[in-house]
């Protein structure tokens, strides 16, 4: 579990969600935007997440959501079962 990354004392539940000028990982409990560098992800995946977040509202919603779902699966693979990761689609 990650400690001191948000308002929660300990959490292992996170969501992948794009928003303007924010890292795409959030605490699924308190909603705090988290620093992606706190996660043990490869630099390549971090870059993919940053690029996806930068496209927020610039590409069609369906395309954005498909990419986000795929990235969420990659995050799950890299973090293994230590974390609960969900994708929040744009509407």
PDB file of N, CA, C and O in Angstrom:
ATOM      1  N   UNK A   1       0.831  -1.188   0.000  1.00  0.00           N
ATOM      2  CA  UNK A   1       0.000   0.000   0.000  1.00  0.00           C
ATOM      3  C   UNK A   1       0.874   1.249   0.000  1.00  0.00           C
ATOM      4  O   UNK A   1       1.979   1.264   0.543  1.00  0.00           O
ATOM      5  N   UNK A   2       0.358   2.265  -0.608  1.00  0.00           N
ATOM      6  CA  UNK A   2       1.072   3.538  -0.604  1.00  0.00           C
ATOM      7  C   UNK A   2       0.671   4.326   0.627  1.00  0.00           C
ATOM      8  O   UNK A   2      -0.507   4.399   0.976  1.00  0.00           O
ATOM      9  N   UNK A   3       1.659   4.916   1.282  1.00  0.00           N
ATOM     10  CA  UNK A   3       1.393   5.681   2.493  1.00  0.00           C
ATOM     11  C   UNK A   3       1.616   7.160   2.208  1.00  0.00           C
ATOM     12  O   UNK A   3       2.544   7.528   1.487  1.00  0.00           O
ATOM     13  N   UNK A   4       0.783   7.983   2.762  1.00  0.00           N
ATOM     14  CA  UNK A   4       0.931   9.437   2.679  1.00  0.00           C
ATOM     15  C   UNK A   4       0.909   9.990   1.257  1.00  0.00           C
ATOM     16  O   UNK A   4       1.619  10.950   0.959  1.00  0.00           O
ATOM     17  N   UNK A   5       0.107   9.401   0.382  1.00  0.00           N
ATOM     18  CA  UNK A   5      -0.016   9.958  -0.964  1.00  0.00           C
ATOM     19  C   UNK A   5      -1.279  10.801  -1.116  1.00  0.00           C
ATOM     20  O   UNK A   5      -1.444  11.520  -2.102  1.00  0.00           O
ATOM     21  N   UNK A   6      -2.168  10.703  -0.127  1.00  0.00           N
ATOM     22  CA  UNK A   6      -3.427  11.455  -0.194  1.00  0.00           C
ATOM     23  C   UNK A   6      -3.927  11.726   1.217  1.00  0.00           C
ATOM     24  O   UNK A   6      -3.165  11.643   2.181  1.00  0.00           O
ATOM     25  N   UNK A   7      -5.195  12.045   1.332  1.00  0.00           N
ATOM     26  CA  UNK A   7      -5.797  12.318   2.638  1.00  0.00           C
ATOM     27  C   UNK A   7      -6.079  11.057   3.447  1.00  0.00           C
ATOM     28  O   UNK A   7      -6.359  11.133   4.643  1.00  0.00           O
ATOM     29  N   UNK A   8      -6.007   9.907   2.801  1.00  0.00           N
ATOM     30  CA  UNK A   8      -6.228   8.644   3.495  1.00  0.00           C
ATOM     31  C   UNK A   8      -4.923   8.204   4.156  1.00  0.00           C
ATOM     32  O   UNK A   8      -3.845   8.459   3.619  1.00  0.00           O
ATOM     33  N   UNK A   9      -5.005   7.561   5.291  1.00  0.00           N
ATOM     34  CA  UNK A   9      -3.774   7.115   5.958  1.00  0.00           C
ATOM     35  C   UNK A   9      -3.060   6.067   5.108  1.00  0.00           C
ATOM     36  O   UNK A   9      -1.856   6.167   4.872  1.00  0.00           O
ATOM     37  N   UNK A  10      -3.801   5.073   4.655  1.00  0.00           N
ATOM     38  CA  UNK A  10      -3.290   4.053   3.744  1.00  0.00           C
ATOM     39  C   UNK A  10      -4.383   3.790   2.718  1.00  0.00           C
ATOM     40  O   UNK A  10      -5.567   3.799   3.053  1.00  0.00           O
ATOM     41  N   UNK A  11      -3.993   3.559   1.482  1.00  0.00           N
ATOM     42  CA  UNK A  11      -4.980   3.185   0.484  1.00  0.00           C
ATOM     43  C   UNK A  11      -4.329   2.304  -0.556  1.00  0.00           C
ATOM     44  O   UNK A  11      -3.136   2.421  -0.834  1.00  0.00           O
ATOM     45  N   UNK A  12      -5.123   1.425  -1.124  1.00  0.00           N
ATOM     46  CA  UNK A  12      -4.669   0.624  -2.247  1.00  0.00           C
ATOM     47  C   UNK A  12      -5.734   0.607  -3.339  1.00  0.00           C
ATOM     48  O   UNK A  12      -5.734  -0.268  -4.206  1.00  0.00           O
ATOM     49  N   UNK A  13      -6.640   1.581  -3.288  1.00  0.00           N
ATOM     50  CA  UNK A  13      -7.721   1.681  -4.256  1.00  0.00           C
ATOM     51  C   UNK A  13      -7.594   2.991  -5.031  1.00  0.00           C
ATOM     52  O   UNK A  13      -7.686   4.080  -4.465  1.00  0.00           O
ATOM     53  N   UNK A  14      -7.379   2.857  -6.342  1.00  0.00           N
ATOM     54  CA  UNK A  14      -7.124   4.021  -7.182  1.00  0.00           C
ATOM     55  C   UNK A  14      -7.977   3.992  -8.435  1.00  0.00           C
ATOM     56  O   UNK A  14      -8.460   2.939  -8.851  1.00  0.00           O
ATOM     57  N   UNK A  15      -8.156   5.162  -9.031  1.00  0.00           N
ATOM     58  CA  UNK A  15      -8.888   5.232 -10.292  1.00  0.00           C
ATOM     59  C   UNK A  15      -8.035   5.967 -11.330  1.00  0.00           C
ATOM     60  O   UNK A  15      -7.265   6.874 -11.015  1.00  0.00           O
ATOM     61  N   UNK A  16      -8.209   5.536 -12.567  1.00  0.00           N
ATOM     62  CA  UNK A  16      -7.570   6.177 -13.711  1.00  0.00           C
ATOM     63  C   UNK A  16      -8.638   7.065 -14.334  1.00  0.00           C
ATOM     64  O   UNK A  16      -9.691   6.588 -14.759  1.00  0.00           O
ATOM     65  N   UNK A  17      -8.350   8.367 -14.382  1.00  0.00           N
ATOM     66  CA  UNK A  17      -9.327   9.327 -14.899  1.00  0.00           C
ATOM     67  C   UNK A  17      -8.577  10.560 -15.392  1.00  0.00           C
ATOM     68  O   UNK A  17      -7.709  11.090 -14.698  1.00  0.00           O
ATOM     69  N   UNK A  18      -8.920  11.006 -16.589  1.00  0.00           N
ATOM     70  CA  UNK A  18      -8.274  12.194 -17.153  1.00  0.00           C
ATOM     71  C   UNK A  18      -9.002  13.456 -16.702  1.00  0.00           C
ATOM     72  O   UNK A  18     -10.219  13.463 -16.515  1.00  0.00           O
ATOM     73  N   UNK A  19      -8.223  14.520 -16.533  1.00  0.00           N
ATOM     74  CA  UNK A  19      -8.755  15.839 -16.219  1.00  0.00           C
ATOM     75  C   UNK A  19      -7.699  16.847 -16.658  1.00  0.00           C
ATOM     76  O   UNK A  19      -6.535  16.496 -16.849  1.00  0.00           O
ATOM     77  N   UNK A  20      -8.107  18.079 -16.813  1.00  0.00           N
ATOM     78  CA  UNK A  20      -7.180  19.115 -17.251  1.00  0.00           C
ATOM     79  C   UNK A  20      -6.082  19.341 -16.214  1.00  0.00           C
ATOM     80  O   UNK A  20      -6.363  19.476 -15.023  1.00  0.00           O
ATOM     81  N   UNK A  21      -4.842  19.383 -16.670  1.00  0.00           N
ATOM     82  CA  UNK A  21      -3.675  19.732 -15.844  1.00  0.00           C
ATOM     83  C   UNK A  21      -3.560  18.911 -14.558  1.00  0.00           C
ATOM     84  O   UNK A  21      -3.223  19.443 -13.500  1.00  0.00           O
ATOM     85  N   UNK A  22      -3.843  17.610 -14.661  1.00  0.00           N
ATOM     86  CA  UNK A  22      -3.745  16.732 -13.493  1.00  0.00           C
ATOM     87  C   UNK A  22      -3.160  15.389 -13.912  1.00  0.00           C
ATOM     88  O   UNK A  22      -3.387  14.922 -15.028  1.00  0.00           O
ATOM     89  N   UNK A  23      -2.406  14.774 -13.005  1.00  0.00           N
ATOM     90  CA  UNK A  23      -1.960  13.408 -13.251  1.00  0.00           C
ATOM     91  C   UNK A  23      -3.195  12.514 -13.314  1.00  0.00           C
ATOM     92  O   UNK A  23      -4.177  12.782 -12.621  1.00  0.00           O
ATOM     93  N   UNK A  24      -3.171  11.450 -14.137  1.00  0.00           N
ATOM     94  CA  UNK A  24      -4.377  10.650 -14.353  1.00  0.00           C
ATOM     95  C   UNK A  24      -4.662   9.563 -13.317  1.00  0.00           C
ATOM     96  O   UNK A  24      -5.469   8.669 -13.574  1.00  0.00           O
ATOM     97  N   UNK A  25      -4.017   9.623 -12.154  1.00  0.00           N
ATOM     98  CA  UNK A  25      -4.297   8.642 -11.107  1.00  0.00           C
ATOM     99  C   UNK A  25      -4.830   9.382  -9.876  1.00  0.00           C
ATOM    100  O   UNK A  25      -4.272  10.392  -9.446  1.00  0.00           O
ATOM    101  N   UNK A  26      -5.918   8.852  -9.327  1.00  0.00           N
ATOM    102  CA  UNK A  26      -6.626   9.483  -8.207  1.00  0.00           C
ATOM    103  C   UNK A  26      -6.904   8.443  -7.132  1.00  0.00           C
ATOM    104  O   UNK A  26      -7.043   7.257  -7.432  1.00  0.00           O
ATOM    105  N   UNK A  27      -6.984   8.883  -5.884  1.00  0.00           N
ATOM    106  CA  UNK A  27      -7.416   7.995  -4.809  1.00  0.00           C
ATOM    107  C   UNK A  27      -8.894   7.700  -5.028  1.00  0.00           C
ATOM    108  O   UNK A  27      -9.693   8.611  -5.243  1.00  0.00           O
ATOM    109  N   UNK A  28      -9.246   6.431  -4.972  1.00  0.00           N
ATOM    110  CA  UNK A  28     -10.634   6.037  -5.187  1.00  0.00           C
ATOM    111  C   UNK A  28     -11.472   6.225  -3.927  1.00  0.00           C
ATOM    112  O   UNK A  28     -12.689   6.049  -3.959  1.00  0.00           O
ATOM    113  N   UNK A  29     -10.830   6.578  -2.825  1.00  0.00           N
ATOM    114  CA  UNK A  29     -11.552   6.773  -1.566  1.00  0.00           C
ATOM    115  C   UNK A  29     -11.811   8.253  -1.310  1.00  0.00           C
ATOM    116  O   UNK A  29     -12.963   8.656  -1.145  1.00  0.00           O
ATOM    117  N   UNK A  30     -10.760   9.069  -1.272  1.00  0.00           N
ATOM    118  CA  UNK A  30     -10.935  10.493  -0.944  1.00  0.00           C
ATOM    119  C   UNK A  30     -10.975  11.394  -2.182  1.00  0.00           C
ATOM    120  O   UNK A  30     -11.331  12.567  -2.080  1.00  0.00           O
ATOM    121  N   UNK A  31     -10.606  10.844  -3.369  1.00  0.00           N
ATOM    122  CA  UNK A  31     -10.657  11.627  -4.598  1.00  0.00           C
ATOM    123  C   UNK A  31      -9.442  12.495  -4.853  1.00  0.00           C
ATOM    124  O   UNK A  31      -9.448  13.283  -5.799  1.00  0.00           O
ATOM    125  N   UNK A  32      -8.396  12.379  -4.042  1.00  0.00           N
ATOM    126  CA  UNK A  32      -7.185  13.194  -4.165  1.00  0.00           C
ATOM    127  C   UNK A  32      -6.447  12.843  -5.451  1.00  0.00           C
ATOM    128  O   UNK A  32      -6.296  11.666  -5.778  1.00  0.00           O
ATOM    129  N   UNK A  33      -5.989  13.852  -6.179  1.00  0.00           N
ATOM    130  CA  UNK A  33      -5.156  13.629  -7.359  1.00  0.00           C
ATOM    131  C   UNK A  33      -3.750  13.251  -6.895  1.00  0.00           C
ATOM    132  O   UNK A  33      -3.156  13.943  -6.068  1.00  0.00           O
ATOM    133  N   UNK A  34      -3.227  12.160  -7.427  1.00  0.00           N
ATOM    134  CA  UNK A  34      -1.966  11.609  -6.959  1.00  0.00           C
ATOM    135  C   UNK A  34      -0.827  11.839  -7.948  1.00  0.00           C
ATOM    136  O   UNK A  34      -1.042  11.940  -9.155  1.00  0.00           O
ATOM    137  N   UNK A  35       0.361  11.916  -7.420  1.00  0.00           N
ATOM    138  CA  UNK A  35       1.564  12.065  -8.229  1.00  0.00           C
ATOM    139  C   UNK A  35       1.901  10.705  -8.834  1.00  0.00           C
ATOM    140  O   UNK A  35       2.180   9.744  -8.117  1.00  0.00           O
ATOM    141  N   UNK A  36       1.871  10.640 -10.154  1.00  0.00           N
ATOM    142  CA  UNK A  36       2.100   9.374 -10.843  1.00  0.00           C
ATOM    143  C   UNK A  36       3.469   8.784 -10.508  1.00  0.00           C
ATOM    144  O   UNK A  36       3.651   7.568 -10.570  1.00  0.00           O
ATOM    145  N   UNK A  37       4.425   9.629 -10.156  1.00  0.00           N
ATOM    146  CA  UNK A  37       5.762   9.145  -9.833  1.00  0.00           C
ATOM    147  C   UNK A  37       5.820   8.374  -8.511  1.00  0.00           C
ATOM    148  O   UNK A  37       6.833   7.743  -8.210  1.00  0.00           O
ATOM    149  N   UNK A  38       4.751   8.419  -7.729  1.00  0.00           N
ATOM    150  CA  UNK A  38       4.678   7.647  -6.491  1.00  0.00           C
ATOM    151  C   UNK A  38       4.391   6.171  -6.763  1.00  0.00           C
ATOM    152  O   UNK A  38       4.486   5.341  -5.858  1.00  0.00           O
ATOM    153  N   UNK A  39       4.042   5.846  -8.005  1.00  0.00           N
ATOM    154  CA  UNK A  39       3.656   4.482  -8.354  1.00  0.00           C
ATOM    155  C   UNK A  39       4.801   3.759  -9.050  1.00  0.00           C
ATOM    156  O   UNK A  39       5.516   4.360  -9.853  1.00  0.00           O
ATOM    157  N   UNK A  40       4.982   2.482  -8.754  1.00  0.00           N
ATOM    158  CA  UNK A  40       6.046   1.704  -9.386  1.00  0.00           C
ATOM    159  C   UNK A  40       5.674   1.265 -10.804  1.00  0.00           C
ATOM    160  O   UNK A  40       5.517   0.077 -11.083  1.00  0.00           O
ATOM    161  N   UNK A  41       5.539   2.247 -11.682  1.00  0.00           N
ATOM    162  CA  UNK A  41       5.209   1.996 -13.086  1.00  0.00           C
ATOM    163  C   UNK A  41       6.430   2.271 -13.941  1.00  0.00           C
ATOM    164  O   UNK A  41       7.298   3.058 -13.562  1.00  0.00           O
ATOM    165  N   UNK A  42       6.499   1.624 -15.094  1.00  0.00           N
ATOM    166  CA  UNK A  42       7.608   1.885 -16.007  1.00  0.00           C
ATOM    167  C   UNK A  42       7.475   3.302 -16.568  1.00  0.00           C
ATOM    168  O   UNK A  42       6.380   3.859 -16.647  1.00  0.00           O
ATOM    169  N   UNK A  43       8.606   3.859 -16.949  1.00  0.00           N
ATOM    170  CA  UNK A  43       8.591   5.203 -17.544  1.00  0.00           C
ATOM    171  C   UNK A  43       7.748   5.227 -18.809  1.00  0.00           C
ATOM    172  O   UNK A  43       7.079   6.222 -19.091  1.00  0.00           O
ATOM    173  N   UNK A  44       7.773   4.150 -19.567  1.00  0.00           N
ATOM    174  CA  UNK A  44       6.996   4.074 -20.803  1.00  0.00           C
ATOM    175  C   UNK A  44       5.496   4.183 -20.512  1.00  0.00           C
ATOM    176  O   UNK A  44       4.778   4.917 -21.192  1.00  0.00           O
ATOM    177  N   UNK A  45       5.033   3.454 -19.504  1.00  0.00           N
ATOM    178  CA  UNK A  45       3.606   3.509 -19.163  1.00  0.00           C
ATOM    179  C   UNK A  45       3.235   4.873 -18.591  1.00  0.00           C
ATOM    180  O   UNK A  45       2.163   5.398 -18.894  1.00  0.00           O
ATOM    181  N   UNK A  46       4.094   5.445 -17.782  1.00  0.00           N
ATOM    182  CA  UNK A  46       3.818   6.789 -17.271  1.00  0.00           C
ATOM    183  C   UNK A  46       3.667   7.774 -18.422  1.00  0.00           C
ATOM    184  O   UNK A  46       2.769   8.617 -18.410  1.00  0.00           O
ATOM    185  N   UNK A  47       4.546   7.668 -19.416  1.00  0.00           N
ATOM    186  CA  UNK A  47       4.473   8.547 -20.574  1.00  0.00           C
ATOM    187  C   UNK A  47       3.170   8.334 -21.343  1.00  0.00           C
ATOM    188  O   UNK A  47       2.537   9.301 -21.767  1.00  0.00           O
ATOM    189  N   UNK A  48       2.766   7.072 -21.525  1.00  0.00           N
ATOM    190  CA  UNK A  48       1.501   6.781 -22.201  1.00  0.00           C
ATOM    191  C   UNK A  48       0.328   7.407 -21.444  1.00  0.00           C
ATOM    192  O   UNK A  48      -0.577   7.968 -22.063  1.00  0.00           O
ATOM    193  N   UNK A  49       0.336   7.317 -20.125  1.00  0.00           N
ATOM    194  CA  UNK A  49      -0.730   7.909 -19.318  1.00  0.00           C
ATOM    195  C   UNK A  49      -0.740   9.432 -19.442  1.00  0.00           C
ATOM    196  O   UNK A  49      -1.803  10.040 -19.562  1.00  0.00           O
ATOM    197  N   UNK A  50       0.445  10.046 -19.414  1.00  0.00           N
ATOM    198  CA  UNK A  50       0.533  11.503 -19.582  1.00  0.00           C
ATOM    199  C   UNK A  50      -0.011  11.930 -20.948  1.00  0.00           C
ATOM    200  O   UNK A  50      -0.769  12.894 -21.051  1.00  0.00           O
ATOM    201  N   UNK A  51       0.385  11.203 -21.991  1.00  0.00           N
ATOM    202  CA  UNK A  51      -0.053  11.546 -23.343  1.00  0.00           C
ATOM    203  C   UNK A  51      -1.573  11.400 -23.474  1.00  0.00           C
ATOM    204  O   UNK A  51      -2.229  12.226 -24.108  1.00  0.00           O
ATOM    205  N   UNK A  52      -2.117  10.358 -22.878  1.00  0.00           N
ATOM    206  CA  UNK A  52      -3.562  10.144 -22.904  1.00  0.00           C
ATOM    207  C   UNK A  52      -4.282  11.284 -22.176  1.00  0.00           C
ATOM    208  O   UNK A  52      -5.279  11.810 -22.670  1.00  0.00           O
ATOM    209  N   UNK A  53      -3.778  11.655 -21.017  1.00  0.00           N
ATOM    210  CA  UNK A  53      -4.400  12.737 -20.241  1.00  0.00           C
ATOM    211  C   UNK A  53      -4.331  14.063 -21.003  1.00  0.00           C
ATOM    212  O   UNK A  53      -5.259  14.869 -20.931  1.00  0.00           O
ATOM    213  N   UNK A  54      -3.236  14.289 -21.732  1.00  0.00           N
ATOM    214  CA  UNK A  54      -3.100  15.530 -22.499  1.00  0.00           C
ATOM    215  C   UNK A  54      -4.129  15.611 -23.630  1.00  0.00           C
ATOM    216  O   UNK A  54      -4.450  16.702 -24.101  1.00  0.00           O
ATOM    217  N   UNK A  55      -4.641  14.463 -24.064  1.00  0.00           N
ATOM    218  CA  UNK A  55      -5.634  14.424 -25.142  1.00  0.00           C
ATOM    219  C   UNK A  55      -7.068  14.604 -24.629  1.00  0.00           C
ATOM    220  O   UNK A  55      -8.020  14.562 -25.408  1.00  0.00           O
ATOM    221  N   UNK A  56      -7.214  14.804 -23.322  1.00  0.00           N
ATOM    222  CA  UNK A  56      -8.537  14.959 -22.714  1.00  0.00           C
ATOM    223  C   UNK A  56      -9.316  16.078 -23.409  1.00  0.00           C
ATOM    224  O   UNK A  56      -8.852  17.214 -23.506  1.00  0.00           O
ATOM    225  N   UNK A  57     -10.485  15.732 -23.877  1.00  0.00           N
ATOM    226  CA  UNK A  57     -11.413  16.638 -24.568  1.00  0.00           C
ATOM    227  C   UNK A  57     -10.923  17.069 -25.959  1.00  0.00           C
ATOM    228  O   UNK A  57     -11.543  17.922 -26.594  1.00  0.00           O
ATOM    229  N   UNK A  58      -9.809  16.482 -26.435  1.00  0.00           N
ATOM    230  CA  UNK A  58      -9.289  16.827 -27.758  1.00  0.00           C
ATOM    231  C   UNK A  58      -9.559  15.731 -28.776  1.00  0.00           C
ATOM    232  O   UNK A  58      -9.430  15.952 -29.980  1.00  0.00           O
ATOM    233  N   UNK A  59      -9.934  14.543 -28.293  1.00  0.00           N
ATOM    234  CA  UNK A  59     -10.275  13.434 -29.178  1.00  0.00           C
ATOM    235  C   UNK A  59     -11.684  12.971 -28.827  1.00  0.00           C
ATOM    236  O   UNK A  59     -12.177  13.280 -27.742  1.00  0.00           O
ATOM    237  N   UNK A  60     -12.349  12.230 -29.730  1.00  0.00           N
ATOM    238  CA  UNK A  60     -13.707  11.761 -29.436  1.00  0.00           C
ATOM    239  C   UNK A  60     -13.764  10.948 -28.135  1.00  0.00           C
ATOM    240  O   UNK A  60     -12.839  10.203 -27.811  1.00  0.00           O
ATOM    241  N   UNK A  61     -14.860  11.107 -27.409  1.00  0.00           N
ATOM    242  CA  UNK A  61     -15.038  10.452 -26.111  1.00  0.00           C
ATOM    243  C   UNK A  61     -14.848   8.942 -26.212  1.00  0.00           C
ATOM    244  O   UNK A  61     -14.166   8.344 -25.379  1.00  0.00           O
ATOM    245  N   UNK A  62     -15.449   8.322 -27.228  1.00  0.00           N
ATOM    246  CA  UNK A  62     -15.336   6.864 -27.354  1.00  0.00           C
ATOM    247  C   UNK A  62     -13.882   6.438 -27.508  1.00  0.00           C
ATOM    248  O   UNK A  62     -13.452   5.462 -26.893  1.00  0.00           O
ATOM    249  N   UNK A  63     -13.127   7.158 -28.320  1.00  0.00           N
ATOM    250  CA  UNK A  63     -11.710   6.856 -28.517  1.00  0.00           C
ATOM    251  C   UNK A  63     -10.929   7.057 -27.213  1.00  0.00           C
ATOM    252  O   UNK A  63     -10.094   6.234 -26.837  1.00  0.00           O
ATOM    253  N   UNK A  64     -11.221   8.157 -26.543  1.00  0.00           N
ATOM    254  CA  UNK A  64     -10.568   8.463 -25.271  1.00  0.00           C
ATOM    255  C   UNK A  64     -10.810   7.347 -24.255  1.00  0.00           C
ATOM    256  O   UNK A  64      -9.889   6.926 -23.555  1.00  0.00           O
ATOM    257  N   UNK A  65     -12.052   6.875 -24.181  1.00  0.00           N
ATOM    258  CA  UNK A  65     -12.395   5.831 -23.214  1.00  0.00           C
ATOM    259  C   UNK A  65     -11.745   4.489 -23.559  1.00  0.00           C
ATOM    260  O   UNK A  65     -11.320   3.765 -22.659  1.00  0.00           O
ATOM    261  N   UNK A  66     -11.661   4.150 -24.837  1.00  0.00           N
ATOM    262  CA  UNK A  66     -11.010   2.894 -25.241  1.00  0.00           C
ATOM    263  C   UNK A  66      -9.534   2.921 -24.841  1.00  0.00           C
ATOM    264  O   UNK A  66      -9.017   1.951 -24.286  1.00  0.00           O
ATOM    265  N   UNK A  67      -8.866   4.028 -25.123  1.00  0.00           N
ATOM    266  CA  UNK A  67      -7.455   4.165 -24.746  1.00  0.00           C
ATOM    267  C   UNK A  67      -7.309   4.089 -23.227  1.00  0.00           C
ATOM    268  O   UNK A  67      -6.418   3.408 -22.720  1.00  0.00           O
ATOM    269  N   UNK A  68      -8.182   4.787 -22.503  1.00  0.00           N
ATOM    270  CA  UNK A  68      -8.134   4.771 -21.041  1.00  0.00           C
ATOM    271  C   UNK A  68      -8.329   3.381 -20.463  1.00  0.00           C
ATOM    272  O   UNK A  68      -7.635   3.005 -19.518  1.00  0.00           O
ATOM    273  N   UNK A  69      -9.259   2.609 -21.013  1.00  0.00           N
ATOM    274  CA  UNK A  69      -9.477   1.231 -20.545  1.00  0.00           C
ATOM    275  C   UNK A  69      -8.231   0.386 -20.780  1.00  0.00           C
ATOM    276  O   UNK A  69      -7.823  -0.385 -19.911  1.00  0.00           O
ATOM    277  N   UNK A  70      -7.625   0.535 -21.967  1.00  0.00           N
ATOM    278  CA  UNK A  70      -6.411  -0.233 -22.276  1.00  0.00           C
ATOM    279  C   UNK A  70      -5.269   0.145 -21.334  1.00  0.00           C
ATOM    280  O   UNK A  70      -4.546  -0.724 -20.848  1.00  0.00           O
ATOM    281  N   UNK A  71      -5.112   1.436 -21.082  1.00  0.00           N
ATOM    282  CA  UNK A  71      -4.059   1.881 -20.165  1.00  0.00           C
ATOM    283  C   UNK A  71      -4.308   1.378 -18.751  1.00  0.00           C
ATOM    284  O   UNK A  71      -3.366   1.021 -18.043  1.00  0.00           O
ATOM    285  N   UNK A  72      -5.558   1.348 -18.340  1.00  0.00           N
ATOM    286  CA  UNK A  72      -5.902   0.840 -17.011  1.00  0.00           C
ATOM    287  C   UNK A  72      -5.483  -0.622 -16.877  1.00  0.00           C
ATOM    288  O   UNK A  72      -4.976  -1.033 -15.832  1.00  0.00           O
ATOM    289  N   UNK A  73      -5.692  -1.398 -17.922  1.00  0.00           N
ATOM    290  CA  UNK A  73      -5.283  -2.799 -17.895  1.00  0.00           C
ATOM    291  C   UNK A  73      -3.762  -2.921 -17.795  1.00  0.00           C
ATOM    292  O   UNK A  73      -3.255  -3.803 -17.102  1.00  0.00           O
ATOM    293  N   UNK A  74      -3.036  -2.042 -18.483  1.00  0.00           N
ATOM    294  CA  UNK A  74      -1.574  -2.050 -18.388  1.00  0.00           C
ATOM    295  C   UNK A  74      -1.121  -1.696 -16.969  1.00  0.00           C
ATOM    296  O   UNK A  74      -0.187  -2.298 -16.438  1.00  0.00           O
ATOM    297  N   UNK A  75      -1.789  -0.720 -16.366  1.00  0.00           N
ATOM    298  CA  UNK A  75      -1.459  -0.334 -14.992  1.00  0.00           C
ATOM    299  C   UNK A  75      -1.698  -1.526 -14.059  1.00  0.00           C
ATOM    300  O   UNK A  75      -0.866  -1.821 -13.200  1.00  0.00           O
ATOM    301  N   UNK A  76      -2.820  -2.200 -14.226  1.00  0.00           N
ATOM    302  CA  UNK A  76      -3.127  -3.375 -13.400  1.00  0.00           C
ATOM    303  C   UNK A  76      -2.049  -4.442 -13.546  1.00  0.00           C
ATOM    304  O   UNK A  76      -1.632  -5.051 -12.560  1.00  0.00           O
ATOM    305  N   UNK A  77      -1.602  -4.666 -14.772  1.00  0.00           N
ATOM    306  CA  UNK A  77      -0.560  -5.669 -15.011  1.00  0.00           C
ATOM    307  C   UNK A  77       0.732  -5.310 -14.287  1.00  0.00           C
ATOM    308  O   UNK A  77       1.364  -6.167 -13.668  1.00  0.00           O
ATOM    309  N   UNK A  78       1.118  -4.047 -14.367  1.00  0.00           N
ATOM    310  CA  UNK A  78       2.377  -3.636 -13.745  1.00  0.00           C
ATOM    311  C   UNK A  78       2.301  -3.594 -12.226  1.00  0.00           C
ATOM    312  O   UNK A  78       3.292  -3.875 -11.552  1.00  0.00           O
ATOM    313  N   UNK A  79       1.153  -3.250 -11.680  1.00  0.00           N
ATOM    314  CA  UNK A  79       1.014  -3.156 -10.224  1.00  0.00           C
ATOM    315  C   UNK A  79       0.626  -4.479  -9.582  1.00  0.00           C
ATOM    316  O   UNK A  79       0.637  -4.614  -8.358  1.00  0.00           O
ATOM    317  N   UNK A  80       0.287  -5.443 -10.409  1.00  0.00           N
ATOM    318  CA  UNK A  80      -0.137  -6.772  -9.933  1.00  0.00           C
ATOM    319  C   UNK A  80      -1.385  -6.637  -9.069  1.00  0.00           C
ATOM    320  O   UNK A  80      -2.186  -5.723  -9.263  1.00  0.00           O
ATOM    321  N   UNK A  81      -1.544  -7.539  -8.130  1.00  0.00           N
ATOM    322  CA  UNK A  81      -2.770  -7.546  -7.322  1.00  0.00           C
ATOM    323  C   UNK A  81      -2.635  -6.732  -6.040  1.00  0.00           C
ATOM    324  O   UNK A  81      -3.503  -6.792  -5.170  1.00  0.00           O
ATOM    325  N   UNK A  82      -1.548  -5.970  -5.923  1.00  0.00           N
ATOM    326  CA  UNK A  82      -1.350  -5.169  -4.708  1.00  0.00           C
ATOM    327  C   UNK A  82      -2.307  -3.984  -4.617  1.00  0.00           C
ATOM    328  O   UNK A  82      -2.496  -3.413  -3.543  1.00  0.00           O
ATOM    329  N   UNK A  83      -2.906  -3.619  -5.743  1.00  0.00           N
ATOM    330  CA  UNK A  83      -3.752  -2.426  -5.798  1.00  0.00           C
ATOM    331  C   UNK A  83      -5.059  -2.730  -6.518  1.00  0.00           C
ATOM    332  O   UNK A  83      -5.114  -3.590  -7.398  1.00  0.00           O
ATOM    333  N   UNK A  84      -6.095  -2.021  -6.136  1.00  0.00           N
ATOM    334  CA  UNK A  84      -7.373  -2.084  -6.837  1.00  0.00           C
ATOM    335  C   UNK A  84      -7.411  -0.864  -7.745  1.00  0.00           C
ATOM    336  O   UNK A  84      -7.370   0.270  -7.270  1.00  0.00           O
ATOM    337  N   UNK A  85      -7.491  -1.097  -9.054  1.00  0.00           N
ATOM    338  CA  UNK A  85      -7.466  -0.024 -10.033  1.00  0.00           C
ATOM    339  C   UNK A  85      -8.742  -0.090 -10.857  1.00  0.00           C
ATOM    340  O   UNK A  85      -9.091  -1.147 -11.381  1.00  0.00           O
ATOM    341  N   UNK A  86      -9.442   1.042 -10.975  1.00  0.00           N
ATOM    342  CA  UNK A  86     -10.636   1.119 -11.808  1.00  0.00           C
ATOM    343  C   UNK A  86     -10.484   2.260 -12.806  1.00  0.00           C
ATOM    344  O   UNK A  86      -9.759   3.225 -12.562  1.00  0.00           O
ATOM    345  N   UNK A  87     -11.174   2.135 -13.923  1.00  0.00           N
ATOM    346  CA  UNK A  87     -11.178   3.186 -14.933  1.00  0.00           C
ATOM    347  C   UNK A  87     -12.497   3.951 -14.835  1.00  0.00           C
ATOM    348  O   UNK A  87     -13.568   3.352 -14.735  1.00  0.00           O
ATOM    349  N   UNK A  88     -12.405   5.278 -14.865  1.00  0.00           N
ATOM    350  CA  UNK A  88     -13.591   6.128 -14.852  1.00  0.00           C
ATOM    351  C   UNK A  88     -13.717   6.751 -16.251  1.00  0.00           C
ATOM    352  O   UNK A  88     -12.949   7.648 -16.601  1.00  0.00           O
ATOM    353  N   UNK A  89     -14.671   6.283 -17.039  1.00  0.00           N
ATOM    354  CA  UNK A  89     -14.809   6.812 -18.402  1.00  0.00           C
ATOM    355  C   UNK A  89     -15.348   8.237 -18.413  1.00  0.00           C
ATOM    356  O   UNK A  89     -16.072   8.663 -17.512  1.00  0.00           O
ATOM    357  N   UNK A  90     -14.966   8.960 -19.470  1.00  0.00           N
ATOM    358  CA  UNK A  90     -15.497  10.298 -19.677  1.00  0.00           C
ATOM    359  C   UNK A  90     -16.903  10.151 -20.249  1.00  0.00           C
ATOM    360  O   UNK A  90     -17.196   9.193 -20.965  1.00  0.00           O
ATOM    361  N   UNK A  91     -17.757  11.099 -19.932  1.00  0.00           N
ATOM    362  CA  UNK A  91     -19.153  11.040 -20.412  1.00  0.00           C
ATOM    363  C   UNK A  91     -19.449  12.162 -21.350  1.00  0.00           C
ATOM    364  O   UNK A  91     -20.569  12.269 -21.850  1.00  0.00           O
TER     365      UNK A  91
END
